Amino acid sequence: MKDSSPVTGPARHLSDAIAAIDAAFGPGYAREHPELVASLVQSATIEAAVARGYGAHQEALAAAREISAEMGATILKLKPRIFG
């Protein structure tokens, strides 16, 4: 039975790099220049990691803003009880 799951991660970067190089320079060029394939795979992997990190940072920032707003509202509600 063949696995029909989509190719992801570094394997996808490899197949995308080979296809892009062969499309730009002609069939078989990627096979003859593995250093070019490696550099494109490395660049794509770094770019994906940066994008993932940026997304996580944005989520954390949004959560911090929400928590900050909730804390401010709570402090304002408690202010009369604490300070009279």
C-alpha positions as CSV (number, residue, x, y, z in Angstrom):
1,M,0.0,0.0,0.0
2,K,1.4,3.4,-1.0
3,D,1.4,6.3,1.4
4,S,-0.6,9.2,-0.2
5,S,0.4,11.8,2.3
6,P,1.9,15.0,0.8
7,V,5.6,15.6,0.9
8,T,6.5,18.1,3.5
9,G,9.6,19.7,5.1
10,P,13.1,19.1,3.8
11,A,11.9,16.5,1.3
12,R,9.6,19.0,-0.2
13,H,12.4,21.6,-0.3
14,L,14.6,19.1,-2.1
15,S,12.0,18.3,-4.8
16,D,11.2,22.0,-5.2
17,A,14.9,22.9,-5.5
18,I,15.5,20.2,-8.1
19,A,12.5,21.2,-10.1
20,A,13.4,24.9,-10.0
21,I,17.0,24.4,-11.0
22,D,16.1,22.1,-13.9
23,A,13.4,24.6,-15.0
24,A,15.9,27.4,-15.0
25,F,19.0,25.7,-16.4
26,G,17.6,22.6,-18.3
27,P,16.9,19.0,-17.4
28,G,19.6,17.2,-15.4
29,Y,21.4,20.4,-14.3
30,A,20.4,19.8,-10.7
31,R,21.8,16.3,-10.8
32,E,25.1,17.6,-12.2
33,H,25.3,20.4,-9.6
34,P,24.4,19.0,-6.1
35,E,26.0,22.0,-4.4
36,L,23.4,24.3,-6.0
37,V,20.6,21.9,-4.9
38,A,22.1,21.9,-1.3
39,S,22.3,25.7,-1.1
40,L,18.6,26.1,-2.3
41,V,17.4,23.4,0.1
42,Q,19.3,25.1,3.0
43,S,17.9,28.6,2.0
44,A,14.3,27.2,1.8
45,T,14.7,25.5,5.2
46,I,16.0,28.6,6.9
47,E,13.3,30.7,5.3
48,A,10.6,28.3,6.5
49,A,12.1,28.3,10.1
50,V,12.1,32.1,10.2
51,A,8.5,32.2,9.0
52,R,7.5,29.7,11.6
53,G,9.3,31.6,14.3
54,Y,7.8,34.9,13.2
55,G,4.3,33.3,13.4
56,A,4.9,32.0,16.9
57,H,6.2,35.5,17.9
58,Q,3.1,37.1,16.6
59,E,0.9,34.7,18.5
60,A,2.8,35.3,21.7
61,L,2.6,39.1,21.2
62,A,-1.1,38.9,20.7
63,A,-1.6,36.8,23.8
64,A,0.6,39.3,25.8
65,R,-1.5,42.2,24.6
66,E,-4.7,40.4,25.6
67,I,-3.4,39.6,29.0
68,S,-2.1,43.1,29.5
69,A,-5.5,44.6,28.6
70,E,-7.3,42.2,30.9
71,M,-4.9,43.0,33.8
72,G,-5.5,46.7,33.2
73,A,-9.2,46.3,33.3
74,T,-9.0,44.2,36.4
75,I,-6.8,46.7,38.2
76,L,-9.2,49.6,37.3
77,K,-12.1,47.6,38.7
78,L,-10.1,46.8,41.9
79,K,-8.7,50.3,42.4
80,P,-11.7,51.7,44.4
81,R,-11.7,48.7,46.7
82,I,-8.0,49.0,47.4
83,F,-7.6,52.7,47.6
84,G,-11.1,53.7,48.7
